[in-house]
């Protein structure tokens, strides 16, 4: 199956070039506001498409029952539904208890890494009520 690239070069470059966040506000012009509105509409459509996809997958999976391969009437494989390979997990809590590792031991080997910036669209302005922006520098683009 061919992989489909899901991020544009423009988004990838923006994420790289502006990875650091600055405490500032940018005021959108009409063009940028329209792009945000278009993105909100696209997100709603994608949500509906994702629901439709999930419904179709459920119907196909129900028809396949326990089978791992689905073929069309010409005998060509058109879908597979296989069990993922076995995964190993470690019971770290059990190990910590067995060997008497303390919280101080864990803290000695714990490091912090800055998180990535997340991009969110605000559809409902009531969501913004908790955002305190009065002390931030305002910028216009």
C-alpha positions as a Markdown table, in Angstrom:
| # | Residue | x | y | z |
|---|---|---|---|---|
| 1 | Unk | 0.0 | 0.0 | 0.0 |
| 2 | Unk | 1.3 | 3.4 | -0.9 |
| 3 | Unk | 1.8 | 5.9 | 1.9 |
| 4 | Unk | 0.0 | 9.2 | 1.4 |
| 5 | Unk | 1.8 | 12.3 | 2.7 |
| 6 | Unk | -0.5 | 14.1 | 5.1 |
| 7 | Unk | 1.4 | 17.3 | 5.7 |
| 8 | Unk | 2.1 | 19.9 | 3.2 |
| 9 | Unk | 5.6 | 21.4 | 2.7 |
| 10 | Unk | 4.1 | 24.7 | 3.8 |
| 11 | Unk | 3.0 | 23.3 | 7.2 |
| 12 | Unk | 6.2 | 21.3 | 7.7 |
| 13 | Unk | 8.3 | 24.5 | 7.0 |
| 14 | Unk | 6.1 | 26.6 | 9.3 |
| 15 | Unk | 6.4 | 24.0 | 12.2 |
| 16 | Unk | 10.2 | 24.0 | 11.7 |
| 17 | Unk | 10.7 | 27.7 | 11.3 |
| 18 | Unk | 8.5 | 28.7 | 14.2 |
| 19 | Unk | 8.9 | 25.9 | 16.6 |
| 20 | Unk | 9.5 | 28.3 | 19.5 |
| 21 | Unk | 6.4 | 30.2 | 20.9 |
| 22 | Unk | 6.6 | 33.8 | 21.8 |
| 23 | Unk | 4.0 | 35.4 | 24.2 |
| 24 | Unk | 2.3 | 37.5 | 21.6 |
| 25 | Unk | -1.0 | 38.0 | 19.8 |
| 26 | Unk | -1.3 | 38.3 | 16.1 |
| 27 | Unk | -4.4 | 40.0 | 14.6 |
| 28 | Unk | -5.6 | 38.3 | 11.4 |
| 29 | Unk | -6.5 | 40.3 | 8.4 |
| 30 | Unk | -9.6 | 39.5 | 6.3 |
| 31 | Unk | -7.7 | 37.0 | 4.1 |
| 32 | Unk | -6.3 | 35.1 | 7.1 |
| 33 | Unk | -9.7 | 35.1 | 8.9 |
| 34 | Unk | -11.3 | 33.6 | 5.8 |
| 35 | Unk | -8.6 | 30.9 | 5.8 |
| 36 | Unk | -9.4 | 30.0 | 9.4 |
| 37 | Unk | -13.1 | 29.8 | 8.5 |
| 38 | Unk | -12.3 | 27.6 | 5.5 |
| 39 | Unk | -10.2 | 25.3 | 7.7 |
| 40 | Unk | -13.0 | 25.1 | 10.3 |
| 41 | Unk | -15.4 | 24.0 | 7.5 |
| 42 | Unk | -12.9 | 21.5 | 6.2 |
| 43 | Unk | -12.5 | 20.1 | 9.8 |
| 44 | Unk | -16.3 | 19.6 | 10.0 |
| 45 | Unk | -16.3 | 17.8 | 6.7 |
| 46 | Unk | -13.4 | 15.6 | 7.7 |
| 47 | Unk | -15.2 | 14.7 | 10.9 |
| 48 | Unk | -18.2 | 13.6 | 8.9 |
| 49 | Unk | -15.9 | 11.8 | 6.4 |
| 50 | Unk | -14.2 | 10.0 | 9.3 |
| 51 | Unk | -17.6 | 8.9 | 10.8 |
| 52 | Unk | -18.6 | 7.6 | 7.3 |
| 53 | Unk | -15.3 | 5.8 | 7.0 |
| 54 | Unk | -15.8 | 4.2 | 10.4 |
| 55 | Unk | -19.3 | 3.1 | 9.5 |
| 56 | Unk | -18.1 | 1.5 | 6.2 |
| 57 | Unk | -15.2 | -0.2 | 7.9 |
| 58 | Unk | -17.6 | -1.6 | 10.6 |
| 59 | Unk | -19.9 | -3.0 | 7.9 |
| 60 | Unk | -17.0 | -4.6 | 6.1 |
| 61 | Unk | -15.5 | -6.0 | 9.3 |
| 62 | Unk | -18.9 | -7.4 | 10.3 |
| 63 | Unk | -19.2 | -9.1 | 6.9 |
| 64 | Unk | -15.6 | -10.6 | 7.3 |
| 65 | Unk | -16.3 | -11.9 | 10.8 |
| 66 | Unk | -13.1 | -13.9 | 11.7 |
| 67 | Unk | -11.7 | -14.1 | 8.2 |
| 68 | Unk | -8.4 | -12.3 | 7.5 |
| 69 | Unk | -8.8 | -11.7 | 3.7 |
| 70 | Unk | -11.7 | -10.3 | 1.6 |
| 71 | Unk | -11.7 | -11.0 | -2.1 |
| 72 | Unk | -13.9 | -9.5 | -4.8 |
| 73 | Unk | -15.9 | -11.7 | -7.2 |
| 74 | Unk | -12.9 | -11.8 | -9.6 |
| 75 | Unk | -10.8 | -13.3 | -6.8 |
| 76 | Unk | -8.6 | -10.3 | -6.2 |
| 77 | Unk | -7.8 | -9.3 | -2.6 |
| 78 | Unk | -9.6 | -6.1 | -1.8 |
| 79 | Unk | -9.1 | -5.9 | 2.0 |
| 80 | Unk | -7.3 | -7.7 | 4.9 |
| 81 | Unk | -8.0 | -7.7 | 8.6 |
| 82 | Unk | -5.2 | -9.3 | 10.4 |
| 83 | Unk | -4.1 | -9.5 | 14.0 |
| 84 | Unk | -1.2 | -7.2 | 14.8 |
| 85 | Unk | 2.1 | -8.8 | 15.8 |
| 86 | Unk | 2.5 | -9.6 | 19.5 |
| 87 | Unk | 3.7 | -6.7 | 21.6 |
| 88 | Unk | 5.8 | -7.0 | 24.7 |
| 89 | Unk | 5.2 | -4.7 | 27.7 |
| 90 | Unk | 7.2 | -4.2 | 30.8 |
| 91 | Unk | 5.7 | -4.0 | 34.3 |
| 92 | Unk | 7.8 | -1.1 | 35.5 |
| 93 | Unk | 5.7 | -0.7 | 38.7 |
| 94 | Unk | 6.5 | -4.4 | 39.6 |
| 95 | Unk | 10.2 | -3.9 | 38.8 |
| 96 | Unk | 10.3 | -0.8 | 40.9 |
| 97 | Unk | 8.7 | -2.6 | 43.8 |
| 98 | Unk | 10.8 | -5.7 | 43.5 |
| 99 | Unk | 14.1 | -3.8 | 43.5 |
| 100 | Unk | 13.1 | -1.1 | 46.0 |
| 101 | Unk | 13.6 | 1.8 | 43.6 |
| 102 | Unk | 12.5 | 5.0 | 45.3 |
| 103 | Unk | 10.9 | 8.2 | 43.9 |
| 104 | Unk | 14.3 | 9.9 | 44.4 |
| 105 | Unk | 16.0 | 7.2 | 42.3 |
| 106 | Unk | 13.5 | 7.9 | 39.5 |
| 107 | Unk | 13.9 | 11.7 | 39.7 |
| 108 | Unk | 17.7 | 11.3 | 39.5 |
| 109 | Unk | 17.2 | 9.6 | 36.0 |
| 110 | Unk | 14.3 | 11.8 | 34.8 |
| 111 | Unk | 14.9 | 14.6 | 32.3 |
| 112 | Unk | 12.5 | 17.1 | 30.8 |
| 113 | Unk | 12.1 | 17.9 | 27.2 |
| 114 | Unk | 10.2 | 20.9 | 25.8 |
| 115 | Unk | 7.0 | 20.0 | 24.1 |
| 116 | Unk | 6.1 | 20.7 | 20.5 |
| 117 | Unk | 3.7 | 23.6 | 19.7 |
| 118 | Unk | 0.1 | 22.6 | 19.0 |
| 119 | Unk | -2.1 | 24.4 | 16.5 |
| 120 | Unk | -5.8 | 24.6 | 17.4 |
| 121 | Unk | -8.8 | 26.3 | 15.8 |
| 122 | Unk | -11.1 | 28.1 | 18.2 |
| 123 | Unk | -14.7 | 27.6 | 16.9 |
| 124 | Unk | -16.5 | 28.8 | 20.0 |
| 125 | Unk | -15.4 | 32.1 | 21.4 |
| 126 | Unk | -16.5 | 31.0 | 24.9 |
| 127 | Unk | -13.5 | 28.7 | 24.8 |
| 128 | Unk | -11.3 | 31.7 | 24.9 |
| 129 | Unk | -12.7 | 33.1 | 28.1 |
| 130 | Unk | -10.0 | 31.4 | 30.2 |
| 131 | Unk | -7.2 | 32.8 | 28.0 |
| 132 | Unk | -5.6 | 35.8 | 29.7 |
| 133 | Unk | -4.1 | 37.8 | 26.9 |
| 134 | Unk | -4.2 | 41.3 | 28.3 |
| 135 | Unk | -0.5 | 41.3 | 29.3 |
| 136 | Unk | 0.7 | 40.0 | 26.0 |
| 137 | Unk | 2.2 | 42.1 | 23.2 |
| 138 | Unk | -0.1 | 42.5 | 20.3 |
| 139 | Unk | 1.2 | 42.2 | 16.7 |
| 140 | Unk | -0.6 | 42.8 | 13.4 |
| 141 | Unk | 0.0 | 40.9 | 10.2 |
